[in-house]
């Protein structure tokens, strides 16, 4: 079987690395992946070709939320040529299944429909705004032979119960993220300049409003007032498009007198070492699908305090694998962090249970198996679906 995986971003990042890991595992099952990428950065193309995979370009540009008028004008202008090129690629490469790998992968879906190629469409977020969420849902019901979800909660955002879907959770590499292999846990303390008796409460994620960093800052002010000094490293890219939000966080940090407590570390490539050094990992997000940061923390046996959003309750069970709290609630977040800090044995128990769950449910091997089943199902279900018969709630 040959699968065309159409990716919306050519850069090396979490989704691209996971796609490559899954493609490598699928190769052992007789499924060969061809990657389809838009113009731009060549780093992932080099990585994929070095691993022996075919890469075709250029792929389609990406549809953006309605306020991005200029980007969407470019998308509209290039839409039909992009679909035609992609359809030609599908036919020339004798593709058996098209994997539209993003919620707004509309050109890939239309190209698959035009060439009568089985389509697996992957919905990976809960934040697509109206009316794009309705457009994507309508087209998926019209064209997709299989609709895959990053978490059950994603399906609740886009579809009603009458729409058949399957959940394909993203993977975590439990071998690369193994707490027993990390020996330099003290490096972060040296970097931050904090004593051994000061707890480290950290998070990993791009500095973005949906990640809820401001609620973490407000919660930490409450924790510090009750338990004393605490170190809070925030690891994640400071995106150019989010400079205003980053500046607002710095103002909140100053207003709460947390400048000696909270450190913005920027992008880090040593996530396993960071997680191993955290006494508590916090995910304060206000919206999520199936956050990789939580899966990585689970694999590293971290004590996890996370908000009950999107697919997070599908990842870990409150009281068994970590602590879950409502989103946008600094008081609840602070209470859970204080509870975790006060109970080292309970942190270890829940962390060990979280790694067992990550290994059994979210490992790369399990993700490869789910992708194999997804593609086989798309092949078996492939039938023409007239657009005019589709109904969307």
N, C-alpha and C positions, 0 to 999 in steps of 0.2 A: 504494500500500500504506500502511496505517495501523498503526503499532506502538505498543503501550502499554508504556512503560518504567516498571516499578514499582520505585522507589527506597526503601530502608529508612530514609534519613536526609534530612531536609529542609534541612539546613544547607549552606552553600557550602564545599566541600572538593574534594580531588583527584578522587574518583569522580564528583561532580556536574559539575565543570567538564569532565571528559573526556566524560561523557555528553552534555553540551550541544555540545561540539565535534564529536562523532560525529554527533549529530542534525543539526547544520548541514550537515555533509558529505553525509549521507544525503538531505537535502532536494533536493540537486542531482541525485540519482539517482531522484527520484520517490517517496521514502519519507518520510512525514510521521510525526513522533514526538509522542505525547501522554505527558506526564510524570504519574506518579501518586505522590503524596507523603503521608507521615503528617502529623499535626498537629505544630506546633512553629514553629521559626524560619521566617520568610517570605522570607529573603534570596534563596534560590535560585528560589523561585516568581517573585519580581520579575524576576530576571535572565532566566529562561526566557520569561516573558511579554513582556518588553522585546524579546527576540529573535524574537517572533512565534509562540511555541509555546504550545499549550494545556496547562494544568495542572489536574488534578482532585485534590480532597482531600475527606475525609481518607483516607489510605491505612492499611494495617494496622500495628499495632505490631510490634516485632521480637522474635522468639524469642531467649532468652538462654541461656547455659550453665546446667546444672542448679543450681548453688549460688544463682543469683539467683531465689529462690523468689517474692518479691513481684512482680518484673517478669514472670515466667512465669505467675503467677496472673492478672495483668492480660491477658496475651496470650491465655490460655485463655478468659477470660471474654468477650473481644472477638472471638474467632476467627471464630465463625459469622456474626455481623453484618458483620465485615470482609469475609469471603468473599462474602456476599450483595451488599453494596454494590459490591464490585469486579466481580462477575459482571454486575450491572446496568450498570455503567459500560462494560464490554466490549461489551455488546449495544447500548446507546444510542449509543455512539460508533462503532459498526460497525468494531471493531478486527479487523484481519486476523491479527496475530501479537502474542502477549504475551511480553514480555522480562522474565523474573524475574531481576533484576539482582544478587542476592546469593545466597550458598549457602543461607541459611535463609529464602528468600523463599517459604515454604510457602503463605500465603494466595493469593498471585498464581498459584502453580502449581495449586492446587485450583480457583480461580475459572476459570482457562483450561480445565481439565478438565471442569468442570461445564457450561461454555458450548460445549464442543467447538471451542475456538479453538486453533489451532496455538501451541505453547509452545516457546520457546527459554529454557533455564534455564542461567544463568551461574554456575559455581562459581569462587570467587575467592580461596580461602585454603587453607592446609594445617594450620590450627590448630583447626578445629572439633572439640570433644571428643566422645568416646563418651558417650552413645549417639546424640547429635544427628547425627553424621556418618553413621551407619547409617540414621537416619530420612530424612535428606535424600537419601541415595543411593537408598534404596528408592523414595521418591516420585518422584525424577527418572526412574528406570527405568520407573515406572508411567505417568507423565503427560507427560514431555517428548518432543517430536518431535525436538528437537536439544539435546544437552548441550554447552555451550561451557565451556572451561577457560581460566583466566588464564595457565596454563603447563602443559606436559606433566606436570610434577611434581604438579600438583593432581589430575590423573586418577589418578596412582599412589596418592594418599591415599584416594580415595573409591571407585574402581571397579577391576574386573579387566579383563583384556584383551578379554573378550567384549563389553564395552559400547562401542558406537560413540560417539566424542566428536570434537570439533574444537577446536583451540586458537585462541583469539582474544586475542592479546596486547594489553594496554593500550597506548595511544598516548603518544607524547611529541611535543610541538610543537617540531620542529627549527628552525622559523623564529623562534619566541620565545626559544628557548634556542640562541643562535648566538654562539660566542665572539668572532667578529669585530665584534659590535655592542656589546660591553661595553668601556667606556673608563675606568671608575673602579675599577680593580682595587686601587688603593692605599687605598681607604676603609676596608677591613676592618683593615688594618695600623694605621691611625691609631686606629680604634676600640679595638683590642686593645692598642695601645701597644707594638708589637713592631718591632724593627729590620728592615731589608730583608734581612739575612743570616740571620734566624731563620725556618726553614721552618714553614709552616702546614699542619697535618694535621687536617682537619675532617670532620665528618659532618653529615647532615641526616636528621632523623626524630624522631617523637614520643618522649618519654622513657618507654619502655615496656620491661619485661623482655625481650620477644622481640627487641628491637633490640640486645641484647648490649652495652650501653654499659660495663658493668663490665669486660668483656674488653678493650675499647679502652683503658680507664684503666690496666689492668695492663700492656698492651702498651706504652703510652706511657712508663710508668716504665722499662721496659727500653730503649726507644729513647733516652730522655733520658740514661740512664746510659752509652750507647755513643756517641751523636753530639752530645750537648750540648743546649742550650736548644731547645725546640720549642713552638709555640703550637697549642693544640687547642680550637677553637671547636665547640660542639655546638649546632646549630640545631634547634629542635623544641619543640612545645608541652609544657608541664609540666601534664599532665592532673590534675584533681582526684582522679580515681580511682587515680592512680599516685603520690600524694604520698609514700607510704611508700617506694616504690622510689627516687624522687628523693632522699629523705633518705639512703637507704642509699648512693647514689652519692656524695653529698657526704661521707659518712663515709669511704668508700674513697678519695676524692680527698685528704682530709686525712691519712689514714694513710699514703698513698704520697707525701706532700709534693708534691702536684700543684696546690695552690691557686693558685699563680702561673702555672700552665701551662694548666689546663683551665678554660674559661669556658662556662657554660650561657647561651645567648643568648635562649632562649625562641622563640616563633613568629616567623618572618621572612617578609616578602613579597618580599625581594630575593635569592631563591635563585640566579638566574643570576650576579649579582655575587659572591655568596659562593663559588660553585663556581669562578668565574674566578680568585678570589684564593687558593684552596687550592693548595698544591703537590701534595698527595695527598688524595684523597677516600677515606674508609674506610666500608664497610658491615660492621659486626661482628655482624650478626644471627645468632640461633640458629634462627630459622625464618622463612620468607618464601614467598610465592607468586611474583609477578613484580614486585619492588619498583620503584616509580616513581622513587625516588631514584637508583637505578642508571641507569635510562634517561635521566634528566636529566643525570647526570654524563657519560654517554656522549655525549649531544648537545653538551655543553660541552667536549668533548675533554679531560676530566679524566684524570689518572692515578688509576686505580681499584684499590684493594685491597679485596676482598670475600670473604665467607665462602661456601663451596660448599654452599649450602642452597637447597631448593626449586627455583624456576626460574632462579636466578642463573646457573648454567652454560649455560642456554639463551640468556641475554642476551649473555654475553661469554665468549670462549675464553681460558683461562689462557695467558699468554705471547704472545698476539696483541693482545688488547684490554685487558688488565689483569693483575692478580695475584689468583689464587684460593687460599684457604687453608681448612683445616678449621674448623668452628665451635667456639666455647668453648675456643680454644687460643691464649692470649696470646703464647706463644713463637713460634708460626708467624706470628701476626699481626704481631708486632714485627719478625721477620726480613723479611717482605715489605715492610713500611713502610721499613725501613732500606735494603733493596735499591732500592726506588723512589726514595728520597731521594738515593741515591748515583749515580743514573743519569739525569740530566736529559734527555739525548737519547732514551733509551729511554722515558721518561715521555711525551715528545712524540710518539714514533712510535706507541705503543700508544693514546694519546689520540686521535690523528688517525684511526687504524683504528677506534676505538670509535664516533666520530661517523659515519663512513661506514656502519658496520653499523646504527646507530640510524636513519639516514636511509633505508636500503634495507629494513629489516625491521620497524621499530617506529614509523614516522611516523604522523601522524594520517590521512594518505591511505590508508596500508596498513590501518589499523584500520577505516576506513570501508568499504573494500573487503571486509574479512573479515566485518563486520556485514551488509553487503548479501548476501553469499553465505550467511550463517547464516540470515537471514530467508527467503530464497528456498528454502533447503533445508527449513526448518520447514514452509513452505507445501506443498511437494511431498511431504513425508513424512507429513503429518497423517493419522493413522488412530486409531480407538479402541484403547485399551490396557487390558484388564481388570486391575484391581488384584490379583486373586487369583492371577494367573499369574506374578507377578514373583518372581524369586529374587535375593537379595543375598548376596554372599560373607560 
